[in-house]
Structures are given as C-alpha cells and as structure tokens.
Amino acid sequence: MRIELINTGTELVLGDTINTNAAWIGQRLAALGLMVQRQTIVPDGAVIGEVLAEAAGRSDVVIATGGLGPTNDDVTREITAGLLGLPMDVDPGVVAHLEAYFHRRGREVNQATLRQAMVPRGARVLENPFGTAPGLHLPAVLGAERGWNCHFFLLPGPPRELKPMVENWVEPV
C-alpha cells in the first residue's frame, strides 16, 4: 500500500511550529506494518491542491493534516472538494457538534466556524471530540473520474485532535 502524508500550514514551513505530526503518524503506521512513502509539508494556499493531485496520482492513501479550521487560510477541505469535482453540503451532525461545543463554553457559533460544517458530497465525517474541525474520509471511488484510486483522509492539525482521530478513524481502515 502506497501512503503519502501531506502536512499543511505556513507555520510548519517557516519553522514556527515543529511538525511532530509527521513523525507520530509515521511511527503509528510503521507499527501496523505500513510505510509512509513520502511526506510533504506545504504552506497554506493553492499549493495544497497541487500536492494533493500529485499524491493522488501515485498513492493508495493520502493523509493530509491541517487546513480544516475556521480561518480564511484553512482551505484543505475546499481544495480537495474542488479537485474531485464535489459539491459541498452542510452536514447537520457537524452543525450540532459545533453548537454543543460552543454552548458548553458559553459562546455562540459564528459564521466562520460554521464553514467547518461544509462537507464534500460523498465524504464520511470523522468525529472530533477534542475540537471543532471534523476530519473527513473521501473514499477512492470519489476520484475515479480523474483516474485516481486513492483514499483521502483530511485531519485537523492540532496534535491533541489529530492523534485520537488517527487511532479511531484511520488505523481501523
């Protein structure tokens, strides 16, 4: 199985944040007998689409971390949907999660945060009990029109959110 890891975030490229996610994911997959074939770190922005498309053309699984949050530079979800030609729909389960998450903190959900409830059609939402951005699994069949046979896992970047999601959603697949 060919697996690629793409870590997104300008803070990673600049060295402002140390990329501990890559080492941790590599170790977890190696313990399962799986090897990451390539790791790429890219800044926020359009370049994410370039590396996702390249990786999808040569891999069975692409794991992308980061870029799923509420800010304008969090574009991994939208770029992936665009690459696959998928419309985005509001997921009521994600909206409910966001409302409950913010209610527990005595705050209201704002429009920027609700962006995280937009899900590419056909994607499976991966619950994130430790944050607001859900993960997404886009099965290989969604890339068939592009000639890709590649599963995409889009995961949040913060390690306290990412690690349980890898353990609960990625490893079992």
C-alpha positions as CSV (number, residue, x, y, z in Angstrom):
1,M,0.0,0.0,0.0
2,R,1.4,3.4,-1.0
3,I,0.7,6.0,1.6
4,E,1.6,9.7,1.4
5,L,1.4,12.3,4.2
6,I,0.8,15.9,3.5
7,N,1.1,18.4,6.3
8,T,-0.3,21.9,5.6
9,G,0.5,25.1,7.3
10,T,2.7,28.1,6.7
11,E,3.7,27.9,10.4
12,L,5.3,24.5,9.6
13,V,7.1,25.6,6.5
14,L,8.5,28.7,8.4
15,G,9.6,26.5,11.4
16,D,7.4,28.5,13.8
17,T,5.7,25.1,14.7
18,I,7.7,21.9,14.8
19,N,6.0,19.2,12.7
20,T,5.5,16.4,15.3
21,N,2.5,15.0,13.4
22,A,4.6,13.6,10.6
23,A,6.9,11.6,13.0
24,W,4.0,10.4,15.1
25,I,1.9,9.2,12.1
26,G,4.9,7.5,10.5
27,Q,5.6,5.6,13.8
28,R,1.9,4.6,14.2
29,L,1.7,3.3,10.6
30,A,5.0,1.5,10.9
31,A,3.8,-0.3,14.0
32,L,0.9,-1.6,11.8
33,G,3.4,-2.7,9.1
34,L,2.7,0.2,6.8
35,M,5.2,2.6,5.5
36,V,4.7,6.2,4.5
37,Q,6.3,6.5,1.1
38,R,6.5,10.3,1.1
39,Q,6.0,13.2,3.4
40,T,5.4,16.8,2.1
41,I,5.0,20.0,4.0
42,V,3.3,22.9,2.2
43,P,2.2,26.4,3.2
44,D,-1.5,27.3,3.3
45,G,-3.0,28.2,-0.1
46,A,-3.4,26.8,-3.6
47,V,-0.2,24.7,-3.5
48,I,-2.2,22.3,-1.3
49,G,-4.2,21.3,-4.4
50,E,-1.0,20.7,-6.5
51,V,0.5,18.3,-3.9
52,L,-2.8,16.5,-3.3
53,A,-3.3,15.9,-7.0
54,E,0.3,14.7,-7.4
55,A,0.0,12.4,-4.4
56,A,-3.4,11.0,-5.5
57,G,-1.9,10.0,-8.9
58,R,0.7,7.7,-7.3
59,S,-0.8,6.7,-3.9
60,D,-3.5,4.4,-2.4
61,V,-3.9,6.6,0.6
62,V,-3.2,10.3,1.2
63,I,-3.4,11.6,4.7
64,A,-3.5,15.4,4.9
65,T,-3.2,17.3,8.2
66,G,-4.2,20.9,8.8
67,G,-6.3,23.5,7.0
68,L,-9.7,22.4,8.2
69,G,-10.4,25.2,10.7
70,P,-12.5,28.3,10.6
71,T,-10.0,30.8,9.3
72,N,-9.7,32.1,5.7
73,D,-6.4,30.2,5.1
74,D,-7.9,26.9,6.1
75,V,-8.7,25.6,2.6
76,T,-7.8,21.9,2.6
77,R,-11.5,20.8,2.6
78,E,-12.5,23.2,-0.2
79,I,-9.4,22.5,-2.4
80,T,-10.0,18.7,-2.1
81,A,-13.6,19.0,-3.0
82,G,-12.6,21.1,-6.0
83,L,-10.0,18.6,-7.1
84,L,-12.6,15.8,-7.0
85,G,-15.4,18.0,-8.6
86,L,-17.6,17.5,-5.5
87,P,-20.2,20.0,-4.3
88,M,-20.1,20.9,-0.6
89,D,-23.2,20.4,1.6
90,V,-23.9,21.5,5.2
91,D,-23.7,18.4,7.5
92,P,-26.3,18.7,10.2
93,G,-24.3,16.4,12.5
94,V,-21.3,18.8,12.3
95,V,-23.6,21.8,13.0
96,A,-25.0,20.1,16.1
97,H,-21.4,19.3,17.3
98,L,-20.4,22.9,16.8
99,E,-23.4,24.2,18.6
100,A,-22.9,21.8,21.5
101,Y,-19.1,22.6,21.6
102,F,-19.7,26.3,21.9
103,H,-22.7,26.0,24.2
104,R,-20.5,24.2,26.7
105,R,-18.2,27.2,26.6
106,G,-21.0,29.7,26.9
107,R,-20.4,31.1,23.4
108,E,-22.4,31.3,20.1
109,V,-21.3,29.7,16.9
110,N,-20.2,32.3,14.3
111,Q,-20.4,32.1,10.5
112,A,-16.7,31.5,10.2
113,T,-16.9,28.5,12.5
114,L,-19.9,27.1,10.6
115,R,-17.6,26.8,7.5
116,Q,-16.4,23.6,9.2
117,A,-19.8,22.0,8.7
118,M,-19.4,22.2,4.9
119,V,-18.6,18.6,3.7
120,P,-17.8,17.4,0.2
121,R,-20.6,15.2,-1.1
122,G,-19.8,11.6,-0.6
123,A,-17.3,12.2,2.2
124,R,-17.6,10.5,5.6
125,V,-17.4,12.8,8.5
126,L,-14.8,11.7,11.2
127,E,-15.9,12.9,14.6
128,N,-13.6,15.2,16.5
129,P,-14.4,15.2,20.2
130,F,-11.5,17.4,21.1
131,G,-12.0,20.3,18.7
132,T,-14.3,21.9,16.2
133,A,-13.0,20.8,12.8
134,P,-14.2,17.3,11.9
135,G,-12.0,15.0,9.9
136,L,-13.1,13.7,6.5
137,H,-12.6,10.4,4.7
138,L,-13.1,10.6,0.9
139,P,-13.2,7.1,-0.4
140,A,-11.2,6.1,-3.5
141,V,-14.3,5.8,-5.7
142,L,-14.8,9.6,-5.5
143,G,-11.6,10.1,-7.5
144,A,-12.4,7.5,-10.2
145,E,-13.3,10.1,-12.8
146,R,-9.9,11.6,-12.5
147,G,-8.3,8.2,-12.8
148,W,-7.3,8.1,-9.2
149,N,-7.8,5.1,-6.9
150,C,-6.8,6.9,-3.7
151,H,-8.5,7.4,-0.3
152,F,-8.1,10.8,1.2
153,F,-8.1,11.4,4.9
154,L,-8.3,15.0,5.9
155,L,-7.4,15.6,9.5
156,P,-7.1,18.6,11.8
157,G,-3.6,19.8,12.5
158,P,-3.5,20.2,16.3
159,P,-1.9,17.0,17.8
160,R,-4.5,16.7,20.6
161,E,-7.2,16.5,17.9
162,L,-5.3,14.6,15.3
163,K,-3.9,11.7,17.4
164,P,-7.2,10.3,18.6
165,M,-8.6,10.6,15.1
166,V,-5.8,8.6,13.6
167,E,-6.3,5.9,16.2
168,N,-10.1,5.8,15.9
169,W,-10.7,6.5,12.3
170,V,-7.6,6.0,10.1
171,E,-5.9,2.9,11.7
172,P,-9.1,0.7,11.6
173,V,-9.4,1.3,7.8
